[in-house]
Amino acid sequence: MNSRLILLVCAAAGIPLALLALLLPITWGYGGYNFSLTRPLGTVYFSDPAGPAYAAGIRAGQKLLANSGYEFVNEDAGPIGTVVHEHVLEPNGHIRVISFAFVPFSGALGIQQAINKLVDALTALGAFVVALLVLLRARNQRVGIRAAAVLSFSGVAALSVAVSLVCANALMAEILNRFVPAIFGPIAYWAALELLAILPPYRTAFRGILRWFGAANLAFECLALYGSISTLVTGIASPFMLWRFSKTGAVIDLCFALVFVAAIVDALLSAREEDVAPVRWLGGMWLVAAAFMVAQPIQALLGGGILLTHYGDFIAAGRVGFLAIGVAYPILRHRIVDLNILVSRATVFTIVSAIIVGMFIAAEWAIGKIFERSFDLSQDRGGPVGQLLTFAIVLALGLSARSIHAFVEERLTKAFFRKRLRGLADIERVAREADAATDADDVMRVGVETVKRALNPLGIAYYLGRGDGYELVVGDGADEFPRSYRFNDAEPLRLRRWQEPFEADDDSAERLHMLYIPMAVRGTLIGFLCCGPKPDRTSYLEDEIKALALLAHHAAIATALLQPKDIPSAENAQALSSSSLSIPTLSEGLA
């Protein structure tokens, strides 16, 4: 089973679980106190005056004979109604047992926990959905798998916390809240460093070295996790656990966060023109996530403890949320689709759907009122007649919904995508005007200028067949394009065989997503149009390729009619001269 399949299964399974966590209510109980995880005695460092522990007599500074095994699980993750028995060491040396029951979260903390659950569940849901899109449609599988790993593992960490809040079993809630994030959080951190090592593509040795800190972070957390489990089971304090929750552990956490910041800053500094926008978004969101990462270690070093209680639960939610949001935008924009078009079209569809649903609700309400007041018919008093009439009218509205939807969507699309549609219309207009031209070079030059205005690619060029290859004859911004292609190079060979546009996706090339469009006359390739990648490195959409193909087709006809000397190949000449073209200039030039 390869990593791509594992991530696909993980993301697909996480979506329904995230929806479930989003809908279920919080069952995690609130005791209102926290104590240090030391053995055999723990020290209470927080007791909420509004919590049940304070009401029962638990105060900050008291020494507790800490529980072990399932009793410890209950006092840490018990559901509402769980009764906890704490053994408090009195100043005279006697042990006093204080018992109290967990209550629901309330007040400001209750609102915060509800928001935490919502943020964690939505973060997990969004991360899994985007991870599926990246895995299924990413044009660069190497970048796509690493991005999907960040999204999936961040989603698992967020989902485990959300599910723990709605899980009524204390042991399961403890595992989901304490142990699962301790594993998948460092894995997501490691995956993030691995992604930064290759994105932006102009990698540096510095980022390549920093990615190994991901493995060190995972090893550190695994040792701490082993210490916690050992202490929980045996009741004897493990050195690894004491080390993890000391100031030494806080310093180590802070160092890992600073490594993450260093990798982000290096990526921002090394991004080139076409990568600046996505990397800037990625770096900005991840710097915010890094700020969440350093909050708890800094407070621990300063001697505070409030962020180690339930009041600090938002730290994990914020860190995971910004980590997932940061990678989602640039990957969608950089590798899959134009995010602006995706979001705008989704907005248009939502508006249209809302309008149609509103029309149905209003129509049904109005029809019911009309029948009730005019004919004294309603679904309650009219019996089958009223129900049948209502059903018939709603059915008629339903049959017309498709045409209504198409009409409204068309109008909204024109309003939202006016500039883009005007650019594509200009390309198609210039393509058809080639029939009236008297010089093929001018046709191609006008076409280049029009495409630059409409799509702004990083270079555009026309190649025509000359001698034993294809030479660049007209171009703009194509300095890094090859000056010529041999007759049997991969790109001309593919165009000549299939005569279909295609987009190159070569990881070794600096210019990904170069679009090649054939210029063919009667089945013979006389040249091709080459468009460099768009500035944001998104792939060309279907309507854009269709407009460019029309431009290349008319440029091919103009070239064949007006400049037959540009097609000297004997094979091409024989193919064209044997065809049934009846244009004298073309037949004479190809003879």
C-alpha positions as CSV (number, residue, x, y, z in Angstrom):
1,M,0.0,0.0,0.0
2,N,1.6,3.3,-1.1
3,S,1.5,6.6,0.7
4,R,-1.0,8.1,-1.8
5,L,-3.5,5.3,-1.2
6,I,-3.1,5.6,2.6
7,L,-3.8,9.3,2.5
8,L,-6.8,8.8,0.3
9,V,-8.3,6.3,2.7
10,C,-7.5,8.5,5.6
11,A,-9.2,11.5,4.1
12,A,-12.2,9.6,2.8
13,A,-12.8,8.0,6.2
14,G,-12.3,11.3,8.1
15,I,-15.0,13.3,6.3
16,P,-18.1,11.4,7.8
17,L,-16.4,11.4,11.2
18,A,-15.8,15.2,11.0
19,L,-19.5,15.7,10.1
20,L,-20.5,13.5,13.1
21,A,-18.3,15.4,15.5
22,L,-19.7,18.7,14.1
23,L,-23.3,17.6,14.9
24,L,-23.0,15.9,18.3
25,P,-23.1,17.8,21.6
26,I,-20.2,18.1,24.0
27,T,-20.2,15.3,26.6
28,W,-16.8,16.0,28.1
29,G,-17.2,17.0,31.8
30,Y,-15.5,19.9,33.6
31,G,-13.8,19.4,36.9
32,G,-12.3,22.9,37.0
33,Y,-8.8,22.0,38.3
34,N,-5.3,21.0,37.1
35,F,-2.3,19.5,38.8
36,S,1.3,18.7,37.8
37,L,1.9,15.1,36.6
38,T,4.4,14.2,39.2
39,R,4.5,11.0,41.4
40,P,3.7,10.1,44.1
41,L,2.4,13.7,44.9
42,G,1.0,16.2,42.4
43,T,0.7,19.9,43.0
44,V,-2.6,21.7,42.1
45,Y,-1.6,24.8,40.0
46,F,-5.1,25.8,39.0
47,S,-8.6,25.7,40.6
48,D,-11.4,27.5,38.8
49,P,-13.6,29.3,41.4
50,A,-16.6,28.5,39.1
51,G,-15.8,24.8,38.9
52,P,-17.0,21.9,41.1
53,A,-13.5,21.1,42.4
54,Y,-13.2,24.5,44.0
55,A,-16.6,24.2,45.6
56,A,-15.6,20.8,47.0
57,G,-12.4,22.3,48.6
58,I,-9.6,21.9,46.0
59,R,-7.3,24.9,46.1
60,A,-4.1,25.8,44.2
61,G,-1.0,24.8,45.9
62,Q,-2.4,21.7,47.6
63,K,-0.6,18.4,47.3
64,L,-2.6,15.4,45.8
65,L,-1.8,11.8,46.1
66,A,-2.4,11.3,42.3
67,N,-4.5,8.4,41.1
68,S,-3.4,5.9,38.6
69,G,-5.0,3.6,36.0
70,Y,-8.6,4.2,35.2
71,E,-9.1,6.6,38.1
72,F,-6.6,8.9,36.6
73,V,-8.3,8.7,33.2
74,N,-11.6,9.6,34.9
75,E,-10.2,12.7,36.6
76,D,-8.7,13.8,33.3
77,A,-11.3,13.0,30.7
78,G,-14.5,12.0,32.5
79,P,-17.8,12.7,30.9
80,I,-20.5,14.8,32.6
81,G,-21.5,13.2,35.9
82,T,-18.2,11.4,36.5
83,V,-17.4,11.3,40.2
84,V,-13.8,12.0,41.1
85,H,-12.1,11.1,44.4
86,E,-9.0,13.1,45.1
87,H,-6.7,12.4,48.0
88,V,-5.4,15.7,49.5
89,L,-2.4,15.7,51.7
90,E,-3.2,18.0,54.7
91,P,-0.5,20.1,56.4
92,N,-0.6,17.7,59.4
93,G,0.2,14.7,57.2
94,H,-3.3,13.3,57.1
95,I,-5.0,12.3,53.8
96,R,-8.4,13.8,53.2
97,V,-10.6,12.4,50.4
98,I,-12.5,15.1,48.4
99,S,-15.2,13.8,46.0
100,F,-17.1,15.8,43.4
101,A,-18.9,15.3,40.1
102,F,-18.0,16.8,36.7
103,V,-20.4,19.3,35.3
104,P,-21.0,20.7,31.8
105,F,-18.9,23.5,30.5
106,S,-20.6,26.8,31.2
107,G,-20.2,30.5,30.8
108,A,-17.3,31.9,28.8
109,L,-15.4,28.6,29.0
110,G,-18.5,26.7,27.7
111,I,-18.7,29.1,24.7
112,Q,-15.0,28.6,24.1
113,Q,-15.2,24.9,24.1
114,A,-18.2,24.9,21.7
115,I,-16.1,27.1,19.4
116,N,-13.1,24.8,19.8
117,K,-15.2,21.8,18.8
118,L,-16.6,23.7,15.8
119,V,-13.2,24.9,14.7
120,D,-11.6,21.5,15.1
121,A,-14.4,19.7,13.2
122,L,-14.6,22.2,10.4
123,T,-10.8,22.3,10.1
124,A,-10.7,18.5,9.9
125,L,-13.5,18.4,7.3
126,G,-11.9,21.1,5.1
127,A,-8.5,19.5,5.4
128,F,-9.8,16.1,4.4
129,V,-11.8,17.5,1.4
130,V,-8.9,19.5,0.1
131,A,-6.5,16.5,0.6
132,L,-8.8,14.4,-1.6
133,L,-8.8,17.1,-4.3
134,V,-5.0,17.4,-4.1
135,L,-4.5,13.6,-4.3
136,L,-6.9,13.1,-7.2
137,R,-6.0,16.2,-9.3
138,A,-2.6,17.4,-8.4
139,R,-0.5,17.7,-11.5
140,N,2.8,17.3,-9.5
141,Q,2.3,14.1,-7.5
142,R,5.4,14.8,-5.4
143,V,4.2,18.1,-4.1
144,G,0.6,16.9,-4.0
145,I,1.4,13.9,-1.7
146,R,3.4,16.1,0.7
147,A,0.6,18.7,0.8
148,A,-2.0,16.1,1.3
149,A,0.1,14.6,4.1
150,V,0.1,18.0,5.9
151,L,-3.7,18.3,5.4
152,S,-4.5,14.7,6.4
153,F,-2.4,14.5,9.5
154,S,-3.5,18.0,10.6
155,G,-7.0,16.9,10.0
156,V,-6.5,13.7,12.1
157,A,-5.1,15.8,15.0
158,A,-8.0,18.2,14.9
159,L,-10.6,15.5,14.4
160,S,-9.3,13.5,17.4
161,V,-9.8,16.5,19.7
162,A,-13.3,17.3,18.3
163,V,-14.4,13.6,18.7
164,S,-13.0,13.4,22.3
165,L,-15.3,16.3,23.3
166,V,-18.4,14.4,22.1
167,C,-17.2,10.9,23.3
168,A,-19.0,9.7,26.4
169,N,-16.3,7.1,27.3
170,A,-13.5,8.5,29.5
171,L,-10.8,6.1,28.2
172,M,-11.6,6.7,24.6
173,A,-11.7,10.5,25.2
174,E,-8.3,10.3,26.9
175,I,-6.8,8.5,24.0
176,L,-8.3,10.8,21.4
177,N,-7.5,14.0,23.3
178,R,-4.0,13.2,24.7
179,F,-2.4,10.5,22.7
180,V,-3.6,10.8,19.1
181,P,-2.6,14.5,18.7
182,A,0.7,13.7,20.4
183,I,1.5,11.3,17.5
184,F,-0.2,13.0,14.5
185,G,0.7,16.6,15.5
186,P,4.5,15.9,15.1
187,I,3.8,13.9,11.9
188,A,2.0,16.9,10.5
189,Y,4.9,19.2,11.6
190,W,7.4,16.8,9.8
191,A,5.2,16.8,6.7
192,A,5.1,20.6,6.7
193,L,8.9,20.8,6.8
194,E,9.1,18.2,4.0
195,L,6.7,20.4,1.9
196,L,8.8,23.5,2.6
197,A,11.8,21.6,1.4
198,I,10.4,21.5,-2.2
199,L,7.9,24.4,-2.2
200,P,8.8,26.9,-3.7
201,P,10.6,24.7,-6.3
202,Y,13.8,26.6,-6.1
203,R,14.9,24.8,-3.0
204,T,17.8,25.7,-0.7
205,A,20.1,23.4,1.2
206,F,19.1,25.2,4.4
207,R,15.4,24.0,4.1
208,G,16.6,20.6,3.1
209,I,18.5,20.3,6.4
210,L,15.7,21.7,8.5
211,R,13.3,19.0,7.4
212,W,15.2,16.4,9.6
213,F,14.0,18.3,12.7
214,G,10.6,16.8,11.9
215,A,12.0,13.3,12.7
216,A,13.6,14.7,15.9
217,N,10.4,16.2,17.0
218,L,8.5,13.0,16.4
219,A,11.1,11.0,18.4
220,F,10.9,13.5,21.3
221,E,7.1,13.3,21.4
222,C,7.2,9.5,21.3
223,L,9.5,9.4,24.3
224,A,7.2,11.7,26.2
225,L,4.2,9.6,25.2
226,Y,5.9,6.5,26.5
227,G,6.6,8.3,29.7
228,S,3.0,9.3,30.1
229,I,1.7,5.8,29.5
230,S,4.3,4.3,31.8
231,T,3.4,6.7,34.6
232,L,-0.3,6.2,34.1
233,V,-0.1,2.4,34.2
234,T,2.5,1.9,37.0
235,G,1.9,4.9,39.2
236,I,5.7,5.6,39.2
237,A,6.9,8.9,37.7
238,S,8.8,8.3,34.4
239,P,11.9,10.4,33.7
240,F,10.7,11.0,30.2
241,M,7.4,12.4,31.4
242,L,9.0,14.6,34.0
243,W,11.4,15.8,31.3
244,R,8.6,16.6,28.9
245,F,6.6,18.7,31.3
246,S,9.5,20.6,32.7
247,K,11.1,23.8,31.6
248,T,13.5,21.7,29.6
249,G,10.6,20.4,27.6
250,A,9.3,23.9,27.0
251,V,12.7,25.0,25.7
252,I,12.8,22.0,23.3
253,D,9.3,22.9,22.1
254,L,10.4,26.5,21.5
255,C,13.4,25.3,19.5
256,F,11.2,23.2,17.2
257,A,8.9,26.1,16.7
258,L,11.8,28.4,15.8
259,V,13.1,25.8,13.3
260,F,9.7,25.9,11.7
261,V,9.8,29.7,11.5
262,A,13.3,29.6,10.0
263,A,12.1,27.2,7.2
264,I,9.1,29.5,6.5
265,V,11.3,32.6,6.3
266,D,13.8,30.9,3.9
267,A,10.9,29.8,1.7
268,L,9.6,33.4,1.6
269,L,13.0,34.8,0.7
270,S,13.7,32.2,-2.0
271,A,10.3,32.4,-3.8
272,R,10.5,33.8,-7.4
273,E,8.0,35.9,-9.2
274,E,5.4,33.3,-10.1
275,D,5.6,31.7,-6.6
276,V,5.5,34.8,-4.5
277,A,1.7,35.0,-4.1
278,P,1.1,31.3,-3.0
279,V,4.2,31.1,-0.8
280,R,3.4,34.4,0.8
281,W,0.0,33.1,1.8
282,L,1.5,29.8,2.9
283,G,4.2,31.5,5.0
284,G,1.8,34.0,6.5
285,M,-0.7,31.4,7.7
286,W,2.1,29.2,9.0
287,L,3.7,32.0,10.9
288,V,0.4,32.5,12.7
289,A,0.4,28.7,13.4
290,A,3.9,29.0,14.7
291,A,2.8,31.8,17.1
292,F,0.2,29.3,18.5
293,M,3.0,26.8,18.8
294,V,5.2,29.0,21.0
295,A,2.5,30.4,23.3
296,Q,2.4,27.5,25.8
297,P,6.2,27.0,26.0
298,I,6.8,30.7,26.6
299,Q,4.2,30.8,29.3
300,A,5.7,27.7,30.9
301,L,9.1,29.3,30.9
302,L,7.6,32.4,32.5
303,G,6.0,30.3,35.2
304,G,2.4,30.6,34.1
305,G,-0.1,27.8,33.8
306,I,-3.4,29.0,32.5
307,L,-2.7,27.9,28.9
308,L,-2.1,24.3,30.2
309,T,-5.8,24.2,31.4
310,H,-9.0,24.0,29.4
311,Y,-8.6,27.8,28.9
312,G,-5.7,27.0,26.6
313,D,-7.5,24.4,24.5
314,F,-7.9,27.0,21.7
315,I,-4.1,26.8,21.2
316,A,-4.3,23.4,19.5
317,A,-7.4,24.3,17.5
318,G,-5.8,27.5,16.2
319,R,-2.4,25.9,15.4
320,V,-4.0,23.1,13.4
321,G,-6.5,25.4,11.7
322,F,-3.9,27.9,10.4
323,L,-1.6,25.0,9.4
324,A,-4.4,23.5,7.2
325,I,-5.7,26.8,5.8
326,G,-2.1,27.8,4.9
327,V,-1.5,24.8,2.8
328,A,-5.0,24.6,1.3
329,Y,-4.9,27.9,-0.6
330,P,-1.5,27.7,-2.4
331,I,-2.0,24.1,-3.3
332,L,-5.4,24.7,-4.8
333,R,-4.2,27.8,-6.6
334,H,-0.7,26.5,-7.5
335,R,-1.4,23.0,-8.6
336,I,-5.1,22.3,-9.3
337,V,-7.4,25.1,-10.4
338,D,-7.8,28.9,-10.4
339,L,-9.1,29.4,-6.9
340,N,-10.7,32.7,-7.8
341,I,-12.8,31.0,-10.4
342,L,-13.6,28.1,-8.2
343,V,-14.8,30.3,-5.3
344,S,-16.6,32.6,-7.6
345,R,-18.4,29.8,-9.4
346,A,-19.3,28.2,-6.1
347,T,-20.7,31.6,-4.9
348,V,-22.7,31.9,-8.1
349,F,-24.1,28.4,-7.7
350,T,-25.0,29.1,-4.0
351,I,-26.8,32.3,-4.9
352,V,-28.7,30.7,-7.7
353,S,-29.7,27.7,-5.5
354,A,-30.8,30.0,-2.7
355,I,-32.9,32.0,-5.1
356,I,-34.6,28.9,-6.4
357,V,-35.2,27.4,-3.0
358,G,-36.7,30.8,-1.9
359,M,-38.9,30.8,-4.9
360,F,-40.2,27.3,-4.1
361,I,-40.9,28.2,-0.5
362,A,-42.6,31.5,-1.4
363,A,-44.7,29.9,-4.2
364,E,-45.9,27.1,-2.0
365,W,-46.8,29.5,0.8
366,A,-48.6,31.8,-1.7
367,I,-50.5,29.0,-3.3
368,G,-51.6,27.7,0.1
369,K,-52.8,31.1,1.1
370,I,-54.7,31.6,-2.2
371,F,-56.4,28.2,-2.0
372,E,-57.3,28.8,1.7
373,R,-58.7,32.2,1.3
374,S,-60.3,32.0,-2.2
375,F,-61.5,28.5,-2.3
376,D,-61.4,27.5,1.4
377,L,-59.1,24.7,0.4
378,S,-56.0,23.7,2.3
379,Q,-54.0,20.5,2.9
380,D,-55.8,20.1,6.2
381,R,-59.4,20.9,5.2
382,G,-59.2,20.4,1.4
383,G,-58.4,16.7,1.7
384,P,-57.0,15.0,-1.4
385,V,-58.1,17.9,-3.7
386,G,-56.0,20.5,-1.9
387,Q,-53.0,18.2,-1.7
388,L,-53.2,17.3,-5.4
389,L,-53.5,20.9,-6.5
390,T,-50.5,21.8,-4.4
391,F,-48.5,18.9,-5.7
392,A,-49.4,19.8,-9.3
393,I,-48.2,23.4,-9.0
394,V,-45.0,22.4,-7.1
395,L,-44.3,19.8,-9.8
396,A,-44.7,22.4,-12.5
397,L,-42.3,24.7,-10.7
398,G,-39.9,21.8,-10.3
399,L,-39.9,21.1,-14.1
400,S,-39.1,24.7,-14.7
401,A,-36.4,24.8,-12.1
402,R,-33.7,23.8,-14.6
403,S,-34.4,26.6,-17.0
404,I,-34.7,29.0,-14.1
405,H,-31.4,27.9,-12.8
406,A,-29.7,28.1,-16.2
407,F,-31.1,31.6,-16.8
408,V,-30.1,33.0,-13.4
409,E,-26.7,31.3,-13.5
410,E,-25.9,32.7,-16.9
411,R,-26.7,36.2,-15.8
412,L,-24.7,36.0,-12.6
413,T,-21.8,34.4,-14.5
414,K,-21.6,37.3,-16.9
415,A,-21.7,39.7,-14.0
416,F,-18.9,37.9,-12.0
417,F,-16.6,36.9,-14.9
418,R,-17.1,39.8,-17.2
419,K,-13.4,40.6,-17.6
420,R,-12.4,37.0,-18.2
421,L,-15.2,36.4,-20.7
422,R,-14.3,39.5,-22.5
423,G,-10.7,38.3,-22.8
424,L,-11.7,35.0,-24.2
425,A,-14.1,36.7,-26.6
426,D,-11.3,38.9,-27.9
427,I,-9.2,35.9,-28.6
428,E,-12.0,34.3,-30.6
429,R,-12.7,37.5,-32.5
430,V,-9.0,37.9,-33.5
431,A,-9.0,34.3,-34.6
432,R,-11.9,34.8,-37.0
433,E,-10.5,38.1,-38.3
434,A,-7.5,36.2,-39.6
435,D,-9.5,35.4,-42.7
436,A,-9.3,39.0,-43.8
437,A,-5.5,39.4,-43.2
438,T,-2.9,39.8,-46.0
439,D,0.2,38.8,-44.0
440,A,0.5,35.7,-41.8
441,D,3.2,37.2,-39.5
442,D,0.8,40.1,-38.7
443,V,-1.9,37.6,-37.8
444,M,0.4,35.8,-35.4
445,R,1.7,39.1,-33.9
446,V,-1.9,40.4,-33.2
447,G,-2.8,37.0,-31.7
448,V,0.2,37.1,-29.4
449,E,-0.7,40.6,-28.2
450,T,-4.3,39.5,-27.6
451,V,-3.4,36.4,-25.6
452,K,-1.0,38.5,-23.5
453,R,-3.8,40.9,-22.6
454,A,-6.4,38.2,-21.9
455,L,-4.4,35.5,-20.1
456,N,-1.0,37.1,-19.3
457,P,1.0,33.9,-19.7
458,L,4.7,33.8,-18.9
459,G,5.6,33.8,-22.6
460,I,3.8,32.9,-25.8
461,A,5.3,31.9,-29.2
462,Y,4.3,30.6,-32.6
463,Y,6.5,27.8,-34.1
464,L,6.4,27.1,-37.9
465,G,7.9,24.2,-39.8
466,R,11.1,25.1,-41.5
467,G,13.7,22.6,-42.9
468,D,13.9,19.6,-40.6
469,G,12.2,21.2,-37.6
470,Y,10.0,23.9,-36.2
471,E,11.4,27.4,-35.5
472,L,10.1,30.2,-33.3
473,V,8.9,32.9,-35.6
474,V,6.7,35.3,-33.5
475,G,6.7,35.5,-29.7
476,D,6.5,37.7,-26.6
477,G,8.2,37.0,-23.3
478,A,9.5,33.7,-24.6
479,D,13.2,34.2,-23.9
480,E,13.5,30.9,-22.1
481,F,11.6,29.0,-24.8
482,P,13.6,26.8,-27.2
483,R,14.4,28.6,-30.4
484,S,13.6,25.6,-32.4
485,Y,12.3,22.0,-32.1
486,R,13.5,19.1,-34.2
487,F,11.0,17.4,-36.3
488,N,10.9,14.3,-34.1
489,D,11.2,15.9,-30.7
490,A,8.7,14.8,-28.1
491,E,6.4,17.8,-28.3
492,P,6.1,18.0,-32.2
493,L,5.8,14.3,-32.4
494,R,2.9,14.2,-30.0
495,L,1.2,17.1,-31.7
496,R,1.7,15.5,-35.2
497,R,0.3,12.1,-34.1
498,W,-2.7,13.2,-32.1
499,Q,-3.2,16.8,-33.2
500,E,-4.7,17.7,-29.8
501,P,-3.7,20.4,-27.3
502,F,-1.8,19.2,-24.3
503,E,-0.1,20.7,-21.3
504,A,3.4,19.7,-20.3
505,D,4.1,18.8,-16.7
506,D,7.8,18.1,-16.4
507,D,9.2,18.4,-12.8
508,S,12.7,18.9,-14.1
509,A,11.7,22.0,-16.2
510,E,11.6,25.5,-14.8
511,R,8.4,26.2,-16.7
512,L,5.6,23.8,-15.8
513,H,2.2,23.8,-17.4
514,M,3.4,24.9,-20.9
515,L,0.5,24.5,-23.3
516,Y,1.1,23.2,-26.8
517,I,-1.7,23.7,-29.4
518,P,-1.3,22.3,-32.9
519,M,-1.6,24.4,-36.1
520,A,-2.8,21.9,-38.7
521,V,-4.2,22.2,-42.2
522,R,-6.0,19.1,-43.6
523,G,-4.4,16.8,-41.1
524,T,-0.9,18.2,-41.6
525,L,1.0,19.9,-38.7
526,I,2.5,23.1,-40.1
527,G,3.4,24.5,-36.7
528,F,2.1,25.0,-33.2
529,L,1.3,27.7,-30.7
530,C,3.1,27.4,-27.3
531,C,1.8,29.3,-24.3
532,G,3.9,29.4,-21.1
533,P,2.4,28.9,-17.7
534,K,0.1,31.5,-16.2
535,P,1.7,33.7,-13.5
536,D,0.0,31.8,-10.6
537,R,1.0,28.4,-12.2
538,T,-2.5,27.2,-12.5
539,S,-3.5,24.9,-15.4
540,Y,-5.4,26.2,-18.4
541,L,-9.1,25.8,-18.2
542,E,-11.2,24.1,-20.9
543,D,-12.7,27.3,-22.3
544,E,-9.3,28.9,-22.4
545,I,-7.8,26.0,-24.4
546,K,-10.8,26.1,-26.7
547,A,-10.3,29.8,-27.5
548,L,-6.5,29.3,-28.0
549,A,-7.2,26.3,-30.3
550,L,-9.5,28.4,-32.4
551,L,-6.7,31.1,-32.7
552,A,-4.1,28.5,-33.6
553,H,-6.4,26.9,-36.2
554,H,-7.1,30.3,-38.0
555,A,-3.4,31.2,-37.8
556,A,-2.6,27.9,-39.5
557,I,-5.0,28.6,-42.4
558,A,-3.6,32.1,-42.8
559,T,0.0,30.7,-42.8
560,A,-0.9,28.1,-45.4
561,L,-2.6,30.6,-47.6
562,L,-0.3,33.6,-47.3
563,Q,3.2,32.1,-46.6
564,P,3.5,28.6,-48.2
565,K,7.3,28.9,-48.2
566,D,7.2,28.2,-44.4
567,I,6.2,24.5,-45.1
568,P,9.2,23.1,-47.0
569,S,8.9,19.5,-45.7
570,A,8.6,17.2,-48.7
571,E,6.3,14.9,-46.8
572,N,4.0,17.8,-45.8
573,A,4.1,19.1,-49.4
574,Q,3.0,15.8,-50.9
575,A,0.3,15.4,-48.3
576,L,-1.1,18.9,-49.0
577,S,-0.7,18.8,-52.8
578,S,-2.6,15.5,-53.0
579,S,-5.5,17.0,-51.1
580,S,-8.6,18.6,-52.8
581,L,-7.7,22.2,-51.8
582,S,-8.9,24.5,-54.6
583,I,-7.0,27.6,-53.6
584,P,-4.6,28.5,-56.4
585,T,-2.0,30.2,-54.2
586,L,-1.8,27.3,-51.8
587,S,-1.5,24.6,-54.5
588,E,1.1,26.6,-56.4
589,G,3.2,27.2,-53.3
590,L,3.2,23.6,-52.3
591,A,3.9,22.1,-55.7
